[in-house]
Protein backbone atom coordinates (compact mmCIF):
# COMPACT_ATOMS: atom_id res chain seq x y z
CA UNK A 1 0.00 0.00 0.00
CA UNK A 2 2.76 2.44 0.95
CA UNK A 3 4.79 1.56 -2.17
CA UNK A 4 1.71 2.03 -4.35
CA UNK A 5 0.98 5.42 -2.79
CA UNK A 6 4.62 6.42 -3.21
CA UNK A 7 4.60 5.44 -6.90
CA UNK A 8 1.35 7.34 -7.38
CA UNK A 9 2.86 10.42 -5.76
CA UNK A 10 5.93 10.19 -7.98
CA UNK A 11 3.76 9.82 -11.08
CA UNK A 12 1.64 12.85 -10.21
CA UNK A 13 4.78 14.90 -9.50
CA UNK A 14 6.21 13.88 -12.88
CA UNK A 15 2.95 14.90 -14.55
CA UNK A 16 3.09 18.22 -12.72
CA UNK A 17 6.61 18.86 -14.06
CA UNK A 18 5.53 17.83 -17.56
CA UNK A 19 2.58 20.22 -17.42
CA UNK A 20 4.86 23.07 -16.37
CA UNK A 21 7.31 22.18 -19.14
CA UNK A 22 4.48 22.40 -21.67
CA UNK A 23 3.73 26.04 -20.81
CA UNK A 24 6.28 27.53 -23.25
CA UNK A 25 5.03 25.18 -25.99
CA UNK A 26 1.47 26.41 -25.46
CA UNK A 27 2.71 29.99 -25.61
CA UNK A 28 4.48 29.14 -28.87
CA UNK A 29 1.33 27.61 -30.37
CA UNK A 30 -0.68 30.72 -29.48
CA UNK A 31 1.95 32.97 -31.05
CA UNK A 32 2.12 30.77 -34.17
CA UNK A 33 -1.64 31.13 -34.61
CA UNK A 34 -1.24 34.89 -34.16
CA UNK A 35 1.42 34.88 -36.89
CA UNK A 36 -1.17 33.45 -39.29
CA UNK A 37 -3.79 36.07 -38.42
CA UNK A 38 -2.91 38.43 -41.33
CA UNK A 39 -4.01 35.67 -43.74
CA UNK A 40 -7.57 36.23 -42.51
CA UNK A 41 -7.62 39.83 -43.70
CA UNK A 42 -8.39 41.29 -47.12
CA UNK A 43 -8.05 44.86 -48.45
CA UNK A 44 -11.73 45.50 -49.11
CA UNK A 45 -14.64 45.81 -46.64
CA UNK A 46 -15.44 44.04 -44.38
CA UNK A 47 -11.65 43.43 -44.43
CA UNK A 48 -12.08 39.77 -43.47
CA UNK A 49 -12.14 37.01 -46.08
CA UNK A 50 -15.55 35.34 -46.57
CA UNK A 51 -14.51 31.93 -45.20
CA UNK A 52 -13.14 33.08 -41.83
CA UNK A 53 -15.93 35.67 -41.64
CA UNK A 54 -18.53 32.89 -41.85
CA UNK A 55 -16.76 31.03 -39.05
CA UNK A 56 -16.62 34.18 -36.92
CA UNK A 57 -20.30 34.90 -37.56
CA UNK A 58 -21.26 31.38 -36.48
CA UNK A 59 -19.09 31.68 -33.38
CA UNK A 60 -20.69 35.05 -32.59
CA UNK A 61 -24.21 33.62 -32.86
CA UNK A 62 -23.23 30.75 -30.59
CA UNK A 63 -21.94 33.28 -28.07
CA UNK A 64 -25.16 35.29 -28.20
CA UNK A 65 -27.25 32.16 -27.65
CA UNK A 66 -24.98 31.17 -24.76
CA UNK A 67 -25.41 34.56 -23.08
CA UNK A 68 -29.13 35.04 -23.72
CA UNK A 69 -30.68 31.61 -23.23
CA UNK A 70 -30.41 29.09 -20.38
CA UNK A 71 -27.45 26.73 -20.76
CA UNK A 72 -27.97 23.71 -22.99
CA UNK A 73 -26.39 21.48 -20.39
CA UNK A 74 -27.94 18.19 -21.46
CA UNK A 75 -26.76 18.72 -25.05
CA UNK A 76 -23.23 19.46 -23.84
CA UNK A 77 -23.22 16.48 -21.47
CA UNK A 78 -24.36 14.19 -24.28
CA UNK A 79 -21.47 15.27 -26.49
CA UNK A 80 -19.08 15.11 -23.53
CA UNK A 81 -19.92 11.53 -22.60
CA UNK A 82 -20.07 10.32 -26.20
CA UNK A 83 -16.59 11.74 -26.74
CA UNK A 84 -15.34 9.77 -23.72
CA UNK A 85 -16.99 6.64 -25.12
CA UNK A 86 -15.77 7.02 -28.72
CA UNK A 87 -12.21 7.87 -27.68
CA UNK A 88 -12.26 4.94 -25.28
CA UNK A 89 -13.38 2.56 -28.02
CA UNK A 90 -10.66 3.84 -30.37
CA UNK A 91 -8.00 3.28 -27.70
CA UNK A 92 -9.12 -0.18 -26.63
CA UNK A 93 -11.23 0.56 -23.56
CA UNK A 94 -14.43 -1.32 -22.88
CA UNK A 95 -17.44 0.98 -22.77
CA UNK A 96 -20.24 0.29 -20.35
CA UNK A 97 -23.27 2.27 -19.26
CA UNK A 98 -23.67 5.89 -20.39
CA UNK A 99 -25.82 8.29 -18.39
CA UNK A 100 -26.76 11.80 -19.50
CA UNK A 101 -28.69 14.24 -17.34
CA UNK A 102 -29.28 17.95 -16.90
CA UNK A 103 -26.92 17.97 -13.91
CA UNK A 104 -24.15 15.91 -15.47
CA UNK A 105 -23.43 12.41 -16.61
CA UNK A 106 -20.92 9.62 -16.78
CA UNK A 107 -19.70 6.75 -18.92
CA UNK A 108 -18.28 3.52 -17.58
CA UNK A 109 -14.85 2.82 -19.14
CA UNK A 110 -12.22 0.19 -18.42
CA UNK A 111 -8.80 1.67 -17.67
CA UNK A 112 -9.18 5.07 -19.39
CA UNK A 113 -5.93 6.88 -20.11
CA UNK A 114 -5.20 10.57 -19.83
CA UNK A 115 -6.36 11.40 -23.36
CA UNK A 116 -9.58 9.41 -23.00
CA UNK A 117 -10.25 11.25 -19.74
CA UNK A 118 -9.56 14.69 -21.21
CA UNK A 119 -10.86 14.16 -24.77
CA UNK A 120 -14.19 16.02 -24.33
CA UNK A 121 -12.28 19.18 -23.43
CA UNK A 122 -10.30 19.30 -26.65
CA UNK A 123 -12.43 17.42 -29.18
CA UNK A 124 -15.19 19.69 -30.58
CA UNK A 125 -17.79 16.92 -30.74
CA UNK A 126 -20.57 18.80 -32.52
CA UNK A 127 -18.11 20.42 -34.92
CA UNK A 128 -16.96 16.92 -35.84
CA UNK A 129 -20.61 15.95 -36.37
CA UNK A 130 -21.13 18.92 -38.71
CA UNK A 131 -17.98 18.09 -40.69
CA UNK A 132 -18.93 14.41 -40.93
CA UNK A 133 -22.43 15.33 -42.11
CA UNK A 134 -20.94 17.67 -44.73
CA UNK A 135 -18.62 14.89 -45.92
CA UNK A 136 -21.46 12.36 -46.23
CA UNK A 137 -23.79 14.73 -48.09
CA UNK A 138 -20.89 15.72 -50.34
CA UNK A 139 -20.80 12.19 -51.74
CA UNK A 140 -24.31 12.66 -53.14
CA UNK A 141 -24.56 16.36 -53.94
CA UNK A 142 -22.38 19.33 -54.86
CA UNK A 143 -21.91 21.32 -51.68
CA UNK A 144 -19.58 23.98 -53.08
CA UNK A 145 -22.39 26.60 -53.46
CA UNK A 146 -23.11 26.19 -49.74
CA UNK A 147 -19.54 26.30 -48.47
CA UNK A 148 -20.05 29.49 -46.47
CA UNK A 149 -23.24 28.12 -44.92
CA UNK A 150 -21.39 25.04 -43.73
CA UNK A 151 -18.59 27.16 -42.37
CA UNK A 152 -21.17 29.17 -40.44
CA UNK A 153 -22.43 25.94 -38.85
CA UNK A 154 -18.85 24.88 -38.10
CA UNK A 155 -18.29 28.23 -36.38
CA UNK A 156 -21.44 27.76 -34.31
CA UNK A 157 -20.41 24.26 -33.27
CA UNK A 158 -16.88 25.38 -32.44
CA UNK A 159 -18.25 28.26 -30.38
CA UNK A 160 -20.45 25.81 -28.50
CA UNK A 161 -17.39 23.68 -27.76
CA UNK A 162 -15.24 26.56 -26.51
CA UNK A 163 -17.94 28.26 -24.44
CA UNK A 164 -19.23 25.13 -22.72
CA UNK A 165 -15.74 23.75 -22.19
CA UNK A 166 -14.73 26.93 -20.39
CA UNK A 167 -17.99 26.83 -18.43
CA UNK A 168 -17.42 23.24 -17.34
CA UNK A 169 -13.79 23.87 -16.41
CA UNK A 170 -14.91 26.63 -14.06
CA UNK A 171 -16.64 23.91 -12.04
CA UNK A 172 -15.02 21.04 -10.15
CA UNK A 173 -14.42 18.28 -12.67
CA UNK A 174 -13.37 14.74 -11.66
CA UNK A 175 -11.75 14.40 -15.10
CA UNK A 176 -9.33 17.23 -14.26
CA UNK A 177 -8.49 15.92 -10.80
CA UNK A 178 -7.77 12.43 -12.16
CA UNK A 179 -4.26 13.28 -13.41
CA UNK A 180 -3.78 16.72 -11.84
CA UNK A 181 -4.86 20.20 -12.84
CA UNK A 182 -1.57 21.42 -14.29
CA UNK A 183 -1.01 18.59 -16.78
CA UNK A 184 -4.73 18.44 -17.61
CA UNK A 185 -5.00 22.15 -18.40
CA UNK A 186 -1.72 22.01 -20.35
CA UNK A 187 -2.93 19.16 -22.57
CA UNK A 188 -6.38 20.69 -23.07
CA UNK A 189 -4.92 24.05 -24.02
CA UNK A 190 -2.30 22.51 -26.32
CA UNK A 191 -4.71 20.41 -28.36
CA UNK A 192 -7.24 23.25 -28.62
CA UNK A 193 -4.50 25.58 -29.86
CA UNK A 194 -3.43 23.02 -32.47
CA UNK A 195 -7.04 22.67 -33.65
CA UNK A 196 -7.32 26.46 -33.82
CA UNK A 197 -4.08 26.77 -35.78
CA UNK A 198 -5.08 24.18 -38.36
CA UNK A 199 -8.50 25.80 -38.51
CA UNK A 200 -6.87 29.03 -39.67
CA UNK A 201 -4.89 27.07 -42.26
CA UNK A 202 -8.06 25.39 -43.57
CA UNK A 203 -9.92 28.64 -44.33
CA UNK A 204 -7.12 31.02 -45.37
CA UNK A 205 -4.32 31.12 -47.96
CA UNK A 206 -1.87 30.21 -45.16
CA UNK A 207 -0.33 26.79 -45.70
CA UNK A 208 0.39 23.97 -43.26
CA UNK A 209 4.09 24.44 -44.01
CA UNK A 210 3.93 28.09 -42.95
CA UNK A 211 2.13 27.11 -39.79
CA UNK A 212 4.69 24.43 -38.97
CA UNK A 213 7.54 26.88 -39.55
CA UNK A 214 5.85 29.41 -37.25
CA UNK A 215 5.40 26.74 -34.56
CA UNK A 216 9.06 25.70 -34.74
CA UNK A 217 10.26 29.31 -34.70
CA UNK A 218 8.04 30.34 -31.81
CA UNK A 219 8.81 27.18 -29.84
CA UNK A 220 12.53 27.87 -30.15
CA UNK A 221 11.99 31.47 -29.04
CA UNK A 222 9.82 30.56 -26.04
CA UNK A 223 12.07 27.83 -24.69
CA UNK A 224 15.13 30.02 -25.28
CA UNK A 225 13.53 32.76 -23.19
CA UNK A 226 12.82 30.27 -20.41
CA UNK A 227 16.36 28.88 -20.56
CA UNK A 228 17.88 32.37 -20.47
CA UNK A 229 15.67 33.38 -17.56
CA UNK A 230 16.60 30.21 -15.65
CA UNK A 231 20.29 30.82 -16.35
CA UNK A 232 20.12 34.41 -15.10
CA UNK A 233 18.22 33.30 -12.00
CA UNK A 234 20.80 30.60 -11.27
CA UNK A 235 23.69 33.06 -11.66
CA UNK A 236 21.95 35.57 -9.39
CA UNK A 237 21.38 32.88 -6.76
CA UNK A 238 25.03 31.84 -6.94
CA UNK A 239 26.17 35.43 -6.47
CA UNK A 240 23.91 35.82 -3.44
CA UNK A 241 25.26 32.57 -2.01
CA UNK A 242 28.85 33.74 -2.54
CA UNK A 243 28.12 37.02 -0.79
CA UNK A 244 26.62 35.16 2.14
CA UNK A 245 29.72 33.01 2.50
CA UNK A 246 32.07 36.00 2.46
CA UNK A 247 30.27 37.70 5.37
C-alpha positions, 0 to 999 in steps of 0.5 A: 500500500505504501509503495503504491501510494509512493509510486502514485505520488511520484507519477503525479509529481512527474505529470506536474513537471511535464505540465509546467514544461508544456507552458512555453510550448502552449505559448508558442502555439498561441503565437504561431496562430497569431502569426497566421492572423494576417491571412484572414484579412483582405483589403476590401470591406469588411476586411475579413475574407468570406470563409473566416468571416462565416466562421466568426459569424457562427461563433458570434451567434453561438456566443449570443445564444450562450449569453441570452438563453439558459445553458444547454447542459444536457446537449453538452453532457451528451457530447461530452460523454459520447466523446469519452466513449468514442475515444475509449473505443478507439483506444481499446477501452471497454465501454459500459453504461452511459448516463446523461442528465441535466446535472451531469453524466458519466460513462463507464470505461475500463482503464481510461488513459489521460487522453480518454479522460480529457478528450471532451475538453479538446475534441469539438464533438458537434463540430466533428458531427457537422464536418462528418455530415458535410462529408457524407452529403458531399458524396451525393450532392455538390456542396460547393455553393453552400460552403459558407453556410457550412462554415457558419455551422462549423463556427457555431459548433466550435463556439459551442465547444469553446464556451461550454468547455470553459464553463465546465472547467470553471466547475469542479471536474473529476476528469481534471483531478484524475491526473492533476490540474496542471497537466490536464490544463496544459494538454487541453490548451495545447490540443485546442490551440493546435485545432485552432491553428489548423483551422486558420490554415483550412480557411485562409491562404496560409499553408500547413508548411507556414504554420509548422515553420511558425510553430518551430520558430516560436517554440525555439523562441519561447524555450530560449527565453525560459532557458535564459531566464533560468540561467540568469536566475541561477547566476543571481542565486550563486552570487547571493550565495557567494556574498553570504559566505564572504560575510 
